[in-house]
Amino acid sequence: QVQLVESGGGLVQPGGSLRLSCAASGFTFSLAHMSWHRQAAGEARELVAVITNFGAYTNYADSVKGRFTISRDNAKNTVFLQMNNLKLEDTAVYYCKAVLPGTPAATYWGQGTQVTVSS
C-alpha cells in the first residue's frame, strides 16, 4: 500500500522558516521523481519544486527560487522542503507527489500539510 505522509507544516511569521518532510512507503522510493506542490484557498494547485530520483536535478517555481530547497534521503525514503524567508503568499496546503517512471507512469499524492504565514 502506497503512502506519502507530509509533516512539518504550521503557523509561522513572515521571514520565518519551516522544513516539510514527506515520508514514503509502499514503493521503491529511490526510483521515484519527487515534487512538492501547493494549493492556496480558491486557487489551482501549483508546482513548487521537483527533484529527480537520484537527486541529480532540481527545479523550482520562480516564486520560491532562492528561498526554498528540495532534497531527499533515499535511505530514509523521505523528501524534504526547506522553506526560508517565508512570505504571506506562501500560505497554502503543501502536497508531496511521487512519480514512478514507466508505461504508464504511476503517480501518488500525499494528503497535504497546511502552511500558514501570518503576522
C-alpha positions in Angstrom: 0.0 0.0 0.0 1.5 3.3 -1.1 1.6 6.1 1.4 3.0 9.6 1.3 2.8 11.3 4.7 3.7 15.0 4.9 4.6 16.7 8.1 6.2 19.9 9.3 3.6 22.4 8.4 2.3 25.1 10.8 2.0 28.8 11.6 5.0 31.0 11.0 5.6 34.7 10.8 6.8 36.4 7.6 10.5 35.9 7.3 10.5 32.7 9.2 11.4 29.1 8.2 9.8 25.7 8.1 11.0 22.3 6.9 8.5 20.0 5.4 9.0 16.3 5.3 7.3 13.6 3.2 7.8 10.0 4.3 7.1 7.4 1.6 6.3 3.8 1.8 4.9 1.0 -0.4 7.1 1.6 -3.4 10.7 1.8 -4.4 11.4 5.4 -3.3 14.8 5.7 -5.0 13.2 5.2 -8.4 10.6 7.9 -7.9 10.8 11.5 -9.1 9.5 13.6 -6.2 7.9 17.0 -6.1 6.2 19.5 -3.8 3.1 21.3 -4.9 0.9 23.8 -3.1 -2.7 24.9 -3.3 -3.9 28.2 -1.8 -7.5 28.7 -1.0 -9.5 29.3 -4.1 -6.6 28.7 -6.4 -5.2 25.9 -8.6 -2.6 23.6 -7.3 0.9 24.6 -8.5 4.3 23.0 -8.7 6.8 24.3 -6.1 9.8 22.2 -6.5 10.9 18.9 -8.1 13.8 16.5 -7.6 14.7 13.6 -9.8 15.0 10.1 -8.4 18.7 10.2 -7.5 18.7 13.9 -6.8 20.8 14.9 -9.7 18.3 17.5 -10.9 16.2 20.0 -9.1 13.9 22.8 -10.3 11.8 25.4 -8.6 8.9 27.7 -9.3 10.2 31.3 -9.9 8.2 32.5 -6.8 10.3 30.3 -4.5 13.8 30.3 -6.1 16.5 31.3 -3.7 14.2 30.7 -0.7 13.1 27.0 -0.9 15.3 24.0 -1.2 14.2 20.5 -2.1 16.2 17.5 -1.0 15.8 13.8 -0.5 17.2 11.0 1.6 16.8 7.7 -0.3 18.0 5.7 2.7 15.1 7.1 4.7 12.5 7.2 1.9 11.9 10.9 2.7 11.8 14.1 0.7 12.2 17.5 2.3 11.3 21.1 1.5 13.3 23.7 3.4 11.4 26.9 3.2 13.2 30.1 4.3 12.2 33.8 4.3 8.5 32.8 4.1 6.1 35.3 2.7 2.3 35.8 3.2 1.7 34.4 -0.3 3.4 31.1 0.6 0.3 30.3 2.7 -1.2 27.1 1.2 -1.7 23.4 1.7 1.6 21.7 0.6 1.4 18.3 -1.1 4.1 15.7 -1.8 3.9 13.9 -5.1 5.7 10.8 -6.4 6.0 9.7 -10.0 7.4 6.3 -10.8 8.7 6.2 -14.4 7.1 3.5 -16.5 4.5 2.9 -19.2 2.2 4.2 -17.8 3.9 6.1 -15.1 2.4 5.7 -11.6 1.6 8.9 -9.7 0.9 9.2 -6.0 -0.1 12.1 -3.8 0.1 12.8 -0.1 -2.8 14.3 2.0 -1.1 17.6 2.4 0.1 19.8 5.3 -1.0 23.3 6.0 1.5 26.1 6.0 0.2 29.5 7.2 2.4 32.6 7.1 0.9 35.3 9.2 1.9 38.2 11.4 
